[in-house]
Amino acid sequence: MPARRPSRPSRKPHARQNRRRKSAPVQKPKPPEPTVRLAVLELLERYQSTGTLVRDQLKTSKLPAELLSQAAHWTERLIQRRRTIEAVLAECVKRPADQVELRLRLILLTGANELLFGPESSFHAAISETVNLCRLVGKPEWTGFVNGVLRGVQRLLTDQEQSEPGSNAYPLEEGRYRKINQDLFPDPTRHLQSYLTVAFSLPDAAIREWSKRYAPDVLWQLCWASLQGTPLHVRINRLATTVEEWLEKCAAAQLDVTRIDNSTSVRVNQKIRISELPGYESGEFVVQDLTATAAAAMLNPYPGSRVLDLCAGPGTKTTQLAELMLDRGNLIACEVSESRLNQISENCERLGLTCISPLLIDRQEPQIEGEPFDAILVDAPCSNTGVLGKRPEARWRYSIKELHELNEIQMRLLDTAARLLAPEGQLVYSTCSIEPKENEQLIERWLEQHPDFQVVDSKAMLPDGCQDGGYCVRLEMRPEDENGSDTV
């Protein structure tokens, strides 16, 4: 038998081999580089989940400043035109709605928004970058579906524009419509209300209510106004400068501006940052639409009086009241929101106003101490139907139920104001709404409960593309002989 090899002596395991090998730390994937479309998606998702307005998100956003402006514009346009975009997407998405999860739906809306309302030269980028957005959010499996849907949207579009509405055309701006290759919308000649709700992206309830009150030409005017903001207007602070001096500064800077009649309002006819207008830092003006100036002008408090602004934030009308008072007297500016109260203080500081005292109050039981007020402004929370072009999200809050809920708040505010008003005082109620339920009809109801008050003046304005819509009314207590308190 062959000799057996001697076995090798066993080695003692090396100390290092006994040690447990440390695993390499797991590296978290780097967050994707921000892009405009990713910024739009983030703004949309937060709005969808929390209801936080886009303009409020911008204050706390960590996105790069160079992306924010464009992302905010695209997001607000998407929110505003969502019903139109969804009508077009419905033709191109062949899956049932419950099989398209929310984030995927928002990505499709982001791309379709750019295709429908952007220039034709951006179509390629709109599709490719939206497809890439799927990868950025860790969903590469969505790319084929998104690409196919957006290609379908692109095939529906044409480069033709027309001046008349149609079942194959949707509104762009300034009376222009883009033609598409299919009849996706209701025929406006036969189903006007249905066309307006889809093509102008408005709630059924709003169009139904407006159609009861207005002729077709006014209805069209309101729909167009709901899509576009008004020109930029500023109100000159007469305590810091004169209108003539400010206009001279604009002329020296070669700025295109127009004074409105003989007022302190000036229209800015070109795109420019607010902070780049003359006298911004020194408080020579404040941004304010023409319609918004009407309420304080109607109240017109005198210097040295005691004045209450019951719903003051962010302070635009408050500062107008202070200017009318020549910054003399006592102006209490109430708010239920601390952040909006801070805005009032910031506006006062920039404009150099000292007679304003901001006051944080409870919404249900406001505690406002002191003597009765000579003048009170109630700029009440409302449906915002007079400013839909500026507040894209407001249209989707509109409902008859919401109007009833707002009415309760508005009536309660008027009750509070009446309790705090001096016998010889003036009370102005205002909204940025065009709904009679919040305006004339509400005042009629309130007067039935307060027969000791009467209407002295009122003004209702519809949005027309040049200025916002709104309403204001001045009330005062009836003389004692009319109340019957001194009759035998």
C-alpha positions in Angstrom: 0.0 0.0 0.0 1.3 3.5 -0.8 2.4 5.4 2.2 0.0 8.0 3.4 1.1 11.6 3.4 1.5 13.1 6.7 -1.3 15.4 7.5 -0.4 19.1 7.7 -0.7 20.6 11.1 -3.8 22.7 11.4 -3.3 26.4 11.4 -4.7 28.5 14.0 -7.1 31.0 12.5 -5.6 34.4 12.2 -7.1 36.9 14.6 -8.1 39.1 11.7 -10.1 36.2 10.1 -12.0 35.9 13.4 -13.1 39.4 13.3 -16.4 40.1 11.7 -15.9 41.9 8.5 -17.6 45.3 8.6 -20.0 46.0 5.9 -19.6 49.1 3.9 -22.0 51.9 4.9 -25.1 51.9 2.8 -25.0 55.1 0.8 -28.3 56.8 0.3 -29.1 57.6 -3.3 -28.4 61.2 -4.1 -31.5 63.3 -4.6 -32.0 64.1 -8.3 -30.7 67.4 -9.6 -33.6 69.9 -9.6 -35.2 70.7 -12.9 -38.1 73.0 -13.7 -40.4 70.0 -14.3 -39.4 68.3 -11.1 -40.0 71.6 -9.3 -43.5 71.7 -10.9 -44.2 68.2 -9.7 -43.1 69.0 -6.1 -45.2 72.2 -6.0 -48.2 70.2 -7.4 -47.9 67.3 -5.0 -47.8 69.6 -2.0 -50.7 71.6 -3.2 -52.6 68.4 -3.9 -51.9 66.9 -0.4 -52.0 69.9 1.8 -53.8 72.6 -0.2 -50.9 75.0 0.3 -51.0 77.7 -2.3 -48.2 77.9 -4.8 -47.3 81.4 -3.8 -47.1 80.4 -0.1 -44.9 77.4 -1.0 -42.4 79.7 -2.6 -41.7 81.4 0.7 -40.3 78.2 2.2 -39.1 76.3 -0.9 -35.5 75.1 -1.0 -35.5 75.0 -4.8 -33.0 77.2 -6.6 -34.3 80.7 -7.2 -33.6 80.5 -10.9 -36.2 77.6 -11.1 -38.8 79.0 -8.8 -40.3 81.7 -11.0 -40.8 79.5 -14.1 -42.0 76.5 -12.0 -44.5 78.6 -10.1 -45.9 80.1 -13.4 -46.3 76.6 -15.0 -47.8 75.1 -11.8 -50.4 77.9 -11.4 -51.3 77.7 -15.1 -51.8 73.9 -14.7 -54.0 74.4 -11.7 -56.0 77.0 -13.5 -56.3 75.1 -16.8 -56.6 71.6 -15.3 -60.0 70.8 -16.6 -59.0 71.6 -20.2 -55.8 69.6 -19.9 -57.7 66.6 -18.5 -60.2 66.7 -21.4 -57.4 66.4 -23.9 -55.5 63.7 -21.8 -58.7 61.7 -21.6 -58.5 61.2 -25.4 -55.0 59.8 -25.2 -54.9 57.8 -21.9 -56.5 54.4 -22.7 -56.3 53.1 -19.1 -59.2 53.5 -16.7 -58.6 56.4 -14.3 -58.3 54.2 -11.3 -55.3 52.4 -12.9 -53.3 55.6 -13.2 -51.8 56.4 -9.8 -51.7 60.0 -8.6 -48.0 60.8 -9.2 -48.1 59.4 -12.7 -51.3 61.5 -13.4 -49.5 64.6 -12.2 -46.5 63.9 -14.5 -48.9 63.5 -17.4 -50.6 66.8 -16.5 -47.2 68.5 -16.3 -46.2 67.4 -19.8 -49.6 68.1 -21.4 -49.7 71.5 -19.8 -46.5 72.4 -21.6 -47.7 71.0 -24.9 -51.1 72.8 -24.8 -50.0 76.2 -23.7 -46.3 76.4 -24.7 -44.8 77.3 -28.1 -44.5 74.6 -30.7 -40.7 75.0 -30.6 -40.7 73.5 -27.1 -42.7 70.3 -28.0 -39.6 68.0 -28.2 -38.2 69.2 -24.9 -41.6 69.0 -23.2 -42.0 65.3 -24.1 -38.3 64.2 -23.6 -37.9 66.1 -20.3 -41.2 64.9 -18.9 -40.2 61.3 -19.8 -36.9 61.9 -18.0 -38.9 63.2 -15.0 -40.1 59.6 -14.6 -36.5 58.5 -14.1 -35.8 61.4 -11.7 -38.5 60.2 -9.4 -37.4 56.6 -9.6 -40.1 55.3 -11.9 -38.3 54.3 -15.2 -41.1 51.8 -15.9 -43.4 54.8 -16.6 -41.3 56.2 -19.4 -42.9 54.3 -22.3 -46.4 55.0 -21.1 -45.7 58.8 -20.6 -44.0 59.0 -23.9 -46.9 57.4 -25.8 -49.5 59.5 -24.1 -47.7 62.8 -24.7 -47.0 61.9 -28.4 -50.7 61.3 -28.7 -51.4 64.8 -27.3 -48.9 66.3 -29.7 -50.7 64.6 -32.6 -53.9 66.3 -31.6 -52.4 69.8 -31.7 -52.0 72.1 -34.7 -50.1 75.4 -35.2 -53.3 77.1 -36.3 -55.0 79.8 -34.3 -58.5 81.3 -34.8 -60.5 84.1 -33.3 -63.7 82.1 -32.8 -64.4 79.2 -30.3 -65.3 75.8 -31.5 -65.6 72.1 -30.5 -62.1 71.7 -32.0 -60.5 74.8 -30.3 -59.6 75.9 -26.8 -58.7 79.4 -25.6 -55.2 80.7 -25.2 -55.3 84.4 -24.4 -56.4 87.7 -25.6 -59.3 86.3 -27.7 -57.1 83.7 -29.4 -58.0 80.0 -29.7 -55.8 77.1 -30.7 -57.2 74.6 -33.2 -56.9 70.9 -32.6 -57.5 67.9 -34.9 -60.6 66.5 -33.2 -63.8 67.7 -31.8 -63.0 67.2 -28.1 -65.1 70.0 -26.7 -68.8 70.6 -26.6 -70.2 72.7 -29.5 -70.4 76.3 -28.1 -73.2 77.1 -30.5 -75.4 74.4 -29.0 -74.0 73.7 -25.5 -72.5 77.0 -24.4 -72.4 76.3 -20.7 -70.7 72.9 -21.2 -68.1 74.4 -23.6 -67.3 77.2 -21.1 -66.8 74.8 -18.2 -64.3 72.6 -20.1 -62.6 75.0 -22.5 -62.2 77.7 -19.8 -61.6 75.2 -17.0 -64.3 76.5 -14.6 -66.7 74.7 -12.2 -70.1 73.7 -13.4 -71.7 75.6 -10.5 -70.0 78.9 -11.4 -71.0 78.8 -15.0 -74.6 77.8 -14.0 -74.9 80.7 -11.6 -73.4 83.2 -14.0 -75.6 82.1 -16.8 -78.7 82.9 -14.7 -77.5 86.5 -14.2 -75.6 87.6 -17.3 -76.1 87.9 -21.0 -73.9 85.8 -23.2 -71.5 88.6 -24.0 -70.9 89.3 -20.3 -70.5 85.6 -19.7 -67.7 85.4 -22.3 -66.1 88.5 -20.6 -66.1 86.8 -17.2 -64.6 83.6 -18.7 -61.8 85.4 -20.4 -61.1 87.4 -17.3 -60.8 84.2 -15.3 -57.8 83.2 -17.4 -55.8 86.3 -17.3 -54.4 88.7 -14.7 -55.0 92.4 -14.9 -52.2 94.9 -15.7 -50.0 95.9 -12.8 -51.2 99.0 -10.9 -49.6 100.8 -8.1 -51.0 103.3 -5.6 -48.7 106.2 -4.9 -48.1 106.9 -1.2 -48.9 110.6 -1.0 -47.2 110.9 2.4 -43.8 110.0 0.8 -44.1 111.7 -2.6 -46.5 113.1 -5.1 -47.9 111.4 -8.2 -46.2 114.0 -10.4 -42.8 113.4 -8.8 -43.1 109.7 -9.1 -44.1 109.9 -12.8 -41.0 112.1 -13.4 -38.8 109.4 -11.9 -40.4 106.9 -14.2 -39.8 109.1 -17.2 -36.2 109.6 -16.2 -35.8 105.8 -16.0 -37.6 105.4 -19.4 -40.4 103.4 -17.9 -43.8 103.1 -19.6 -46.5 104.1 -17.1 -49.9 105.7 -17.2 -51.7 107.6 -14.5 -55.4 106.6 -14.1 -57.6 109.7 -14.4 -56.7 112.1 -11.6 -56.2 109.4 -9.0 -53.2 108.1 -7.1 -53.2 104.9 -9.2 -50.7 104.3 -12.0 -50.7 101.5 -14.5 -47.3 100.0 -15.3 -47.3 99.0 -19.0 -44.2 96.9 -19.1 -42.8 93.8 -17.3 -40.6 94.8 -14.5 -39.8 93.6 -11.0 -41.7 95.5 -8.3 -38.5 96.2 -6.5 -37.0 97.9 -9.6 -39.7 100.6 -9.7 -38.6 104.0 -8.4 -39.0 104.5 -4.7 -39.7 100.9 -3.7 -37.3 100.9 -0.7 -38.4 104.4 0.4 -42.1 103.4 0.4 -43.3 105.7 -2.4 -45.9 103.2 -3.7 -47.7 99.9 -3.0 -49.1 97.4 -5.5 -52.9 97.6 -5.6 -55.5 96.9 -8.3 -57.9 99.7 -9.2 -60.9 97.8 -7.9 -59.2 97.2 -4.6 -58.8 100.9 -4.0 -62.5 101.5 -4.0 -63.4 100.2 -0.5 -61.0 102.5 1.5 -61.8 105.4 -0.7 -65.5 104.9 0.0 -64.9 104.8 3.8 -62.5 107.8 3.5 -61.7 108.2 7.2 -60.6 111.6 8.4 -57.3 112.4 10.1 -57.3 111.9 13.8 -60.2 109.4 13.8 -60.4 106.0 15.4 -60.5 103.4 12.6 -60.8 99.6 12.5 -59.8 97.3 9.7 -61.4 94.0 10.8 -59.8 91.7 8.1 -56.5 93.6 7.4 -54.0 91.1 6.1 -51.7 91.6 4.2 -52.3 95.3 4.8 -52.8 96.9 1.4 -56.1 98.5 2.2 -54.9 99.2 5.7 -52.1 101.4 4.5 -54.5 103.2 2.1 -56.7 104.0 5.1 -53.6 105.3 7.0 -52.7 107.5 4.0 -56.2 108.9 3.9 -55.9 109.7 7.6 -52.6 111.5 6.9 -51.1 109.0 9.3 -52.8 110.7 12.2 -55.2 108.9 14.5 -55.6 105.3 15.7 -56.0 102.5 13.1 -56.4 99.0 14.5 -55.5 96.3 11.9 -56.9 92.9 12.9 -55.9 89.5 11.6 -56.4 85.9 12.6 -53.1 84.8 11.0 -49.8 85.7 12.6 -47.9 85.5 9.3 -50.4 88.0 7.6 -50.1 90.2 10.7 -46.3 90.2 10.1 -46.9 91.3 6.5 -48.9 94.3 7.8 -46.0 95.3 10.0 -43.6 95.0 7.1 -45.8 97.1 4.9 -46.1 99.8 7.6 -42.3 99.9 8.0 -41.6 100.2 4.3 -44.2 102.9 3.8 -43.2 104.8 6.9 -46.7 104.6 8.6 -47.0 104.9 12.3 -50.7 105.2 13.1 -51.4 101.5 12.5 -51.5 99.0 15.4 -51.6 95.4 14.2 -53.8 93.1 16.5 -54.0 89.3 16.4 -57.6 88.2 17.1 -59.6 85.0 17.5 -61.7 84.2 14.5 -64.8 83.2 16.5 -64.7 85.7 19.3 -62.6 88.7 18.5 -61.7 90.8 21.5 -61.2 94.4 20.5 -61.2 96.8 23.4 -61.5 100.6 23.6 -63.9 103.3 22.5 -66.3 102.7 19.6 -64.8 103.3 16.1 -65.5 106.3 13.8 -65.0 104.1 10.7 -64.8 100.4 10.2 -63.7 98.4 7.1 -64.8 94.8 6.7 -62.9 93.4 3.7 -64.5 90.0 4.2 -63.2 86.5 3.2 -65.1 85.5 0.0 -65.2 83.2 -3.0 -62.7 85.4 -4.9 -64.7 85.1 -8.2 -63.7 88.7 -9.1 -60.0 87.8 -9.1 -59.9 84.2 -10.6 -57.3 85.4 -13.1 -54.9 86.1 -10.2 -55.8 83.2 -7.9 -55.9 80.1 -10.0 -56.8 77.8 -7.2 -59.9 79.8 -6.1 -62.1 78.4 -8.9 -61.9 74.9 -7.5 -63.2 76.0 -4.1 -66.4 77.4 -5.7 -69.6 75.7 -4.7 -73.0 76.7 -3.3 -72.1 75.0 -0.1 -69.0 77.1 0.2 -71.0 80.2 -0.5 -73.3 79.3 2.4 -70.3 78.8 4.7 -68.8 82.1 3.7 -72.1 83.8 4.3 -72.0 82.8 7.9 -68.6 84.3 8.3 -69.5 87.4 6.5 -72.7 88.0 8.5 -70.7 87.4 11.8 -68.1 90.0 10.7 -70.8 92.5 10.0 -72.4 91.8 13.4 -69.1 92.4 15.1 -68.5 95.6 13.2 -72.0 97.0 14.0 -71.3 96.3 17.7 -68.0 98.3 17.6 -69.2 101.2 15.5 -69.9 104.7 17.0 -73.4 106.1 16.5 -72.2 108.6 13.9 -69.8 106.1 12.4 -69.4 104.7 8.9 -69.1 101.0 8.0 -67.8 99.7 4.6 -68.2 96.0 3.7 -66.2 94.8 0.7 -65.4 91.6 -1.2 -63.4 90.6 -4.3 -66.5 88.5 -5.3 -69.1 89.0 -8.1 -71.6 86.8 -6.4 -74.8 88.5 -5.2 -75.1 85.9 -2.5 -72.0 87.5 -0.9 -72.8 91.0 -1.9 -76.2 92.7 -2.5 -78.3 89.8 -1.3 -76.2 89.3 1.9 -76.5 93.0 2.7 -80.3 92.8 2.2 -80.4 89.9 4.6 -78.2 91.6 7.2 -80.3 94.8 7.0 -83.4 92.8 7.8 -81.8 91.8 11.0 -80.4 95.3 11.6 -83.1 97.8 10.6 -81.3 100.6 12.4 -78.7 100.6 9.6 -79.1 101.8 6.0 -77.1 101.8 2.7 -75.5 105.1 1.9 -73.5 104.1 -1.2 -72.5 100.9 -3.1 -70.4 99.9 -6.0 -70.2 96.6 -8.0 -67.5 95.9 -10.5 -67.1 93.0 -13.0 -63.6 91.8 -14.0 -62.9 92.9 -17.6 -59.2 92.2 -18.1 -58.2 95.7 -17.1 -59.3 95.6 -13.5 -60.6 93.0 -11.0 -64.2 92.4 -10.0 -65.5 93.3 -6.6 -68.1 94.9 -4.5 -68.3 97.5 -1.7 -71.1 99.1 0.2 -71.1 101.9 2.9 -73.6 101.6 5.8 -74.5 103.9 8.6 -77.0 104.0 11.4 -80.3 105.6 10.6 -81.1 108.9 12.3 -83.1 108.4 15.5 -86.3 109.9 14.1 -86.2 107.2 11.3 -85.6 104.5 13.9 -88.7 105.6 15.7 -86.9 105.7 19.0 -87.9 109.3 19.6 -91.5 109.0 18.5 -94.4 109.2 20.9 
